[in-house]
């Protein structure tokens, strides 16, 4: 009998504890768009990306031209000249792919610049969100931005404005 009472107390105790949990959410895109520093950093990063993309596209355009010229002239070229041009094209393709990797690869310039410019802002948002969540006793905070699995959220649980206020930003 004691075991049954203990089991029932445990069951009901954990049930009520889970009911007491508070949930909230933020919209990190909304918060970021209210931070002038983020807008400036994103604009700067976008300009770099545009410049790097143009640089890579120009390389591929040169390769395409060389390939087209080679295809037209191939039948007239001696074997060693064919081989020389094919090697040149392969070398240019390798350099273009290497440049693309160095700019946009996992450890590339884009990733490093993003870490340098954007991550400190995201860290500040996270710290502010933690303070708000802690002060209001939230157990879970979800982010409705960036392809989250949050399908529906009542706006009364949105703490984005409180996070913006915690960051010291006036809208």
N, C-alpha and C positions, 0 to 999 in steps of 0.2 A: 504494500500500500504506500509506504514511504517513497519507494522508487517511482510509483505512478505519480504521486504528488510532485516529486522533484522534477520528473520529466515534463509534467504539465506546466510547472512554474518556469522551467527553462524555455519551453516552447512559447508561452505567452510573454515572457520577459524579452525574448529576442524579437518577437513580433512587434511589440510596442516600441522597442528601440529602433527598429527599422522604419517605423512610421514617423518617428521624431526627426528623421533626417531631412535637411532642407536642401533643395536643389536650386540652382540658378544658371544663367548663361550669359555670355558676352558675345558681342559681334566684333571680332578683332579688326575686321575691315573698317567698320564704323569708327572704332577708336583710333586706328592708324590715320584715317582720313581727317581726324580732328587734331592731329599733331603736325605742326608746321615743319618741324625737323624731319619727319618722315617724308613729307611731300618733297622737300628739297633733296633728301638722300635718294629717294626713288627716281626723281627727275635726273639726278646726276648719274645714277646707275643705268637708267634707260638710254641716256646719251652715249655712255660707254658701249652698251650692247649694240646700239645702232651703228656706231663706228666700227666695232669688231665684226658685225654681220656684213657690213659693206666691204670691209677688207677681205673677208673670206669669200664673199660672192664674186669679187673682182678676180681673185685667184682662180676660182672655178670657171669663170668666163674665159680667162686666158687659156686654161686647159682645154676647154671646149673648142676654142678657135684653133689651137694646135692640133687637136684630134681631127677636126674637120679638114684642115689643110693636109694633114697626113693621109687621111682617107682619099682625098682627091689625087694626091701625088704618089701614093703608094706603088702603083703599078709601074711608074717610071723610075723609081729609085732603086739603086743597087742594094744588095742584101745588107751590106754593112751600114749604109745610111739609114735603111729601115730600122735596123736594130738600134742604132744610135738615137733615132727620134722616139722609138718606143720606150727606150730607157729614160730619155728626157721627160716624156709624158708621165711615166711611172714615178719618176723622182718628184715631179711637180705635184702629182696627186698625193704622194706620201707627205710632202711638205704642207699641202693644204689641209690634209686630214690631221696632221700633227698640230697645225695652227688652230684648227677647230677644237681639238682636244685641249690644247693649252688655254684656250679662251673659255670654253663651255663645258669642259670635262668635270669630273667629280672633284678634282683638286685644282681646277682651273681658275683663271682670273675672275670670272663672274662669281664663282662660289666664294672666293676670298674677299672680293669687294663687298659682296652681300653681307658676309660675316662682319666686316669692318663697319659698314654703314648702317645696316638694318638691324642686326642682332642686338646691339646695345639698346635700341629703342624697344624691341620686343621683350628684352629682359626687364626693362623698367615697367612695361605694361604688366608682365607676369607678376612682378613684385607688388604692384599696386592692386592687381586682382586678388592676390593672396591676402593682402591686408584687408581689403573689403570683405572677402569671403570669411576670413577669420573673425572680423569684428561683428559680422552679422550671422555667424554660426552656420555657414553653408557647408554641407558635407561634400557636395559635388558642384563643380562649375563646368559647363560645356561651352564650346565655341560654335556658334552657328555659321560662321564664315568658313571659307575654304573647303568645300565639299565634305562637310561633316555629316554624320549619320543622324543628326538632329532633324527630325522630320517636322515636328510641330513644337512651338514654344509659345506660351502665353507671355505677352509683353510685360506683365507684372513681375515676372521672374528675371527680366533683363537688367543686369547690373552694369551695363556698359557706361552709362552716365556717371555712376558712382566711381567707376574706375578712372574715368576722365577727370573727375573732380579730385580724386586721390593723387593723380599725376600733377595736379595744380594747373590744369588747362581750363581756361574759360571759353565756352562755346560762343 
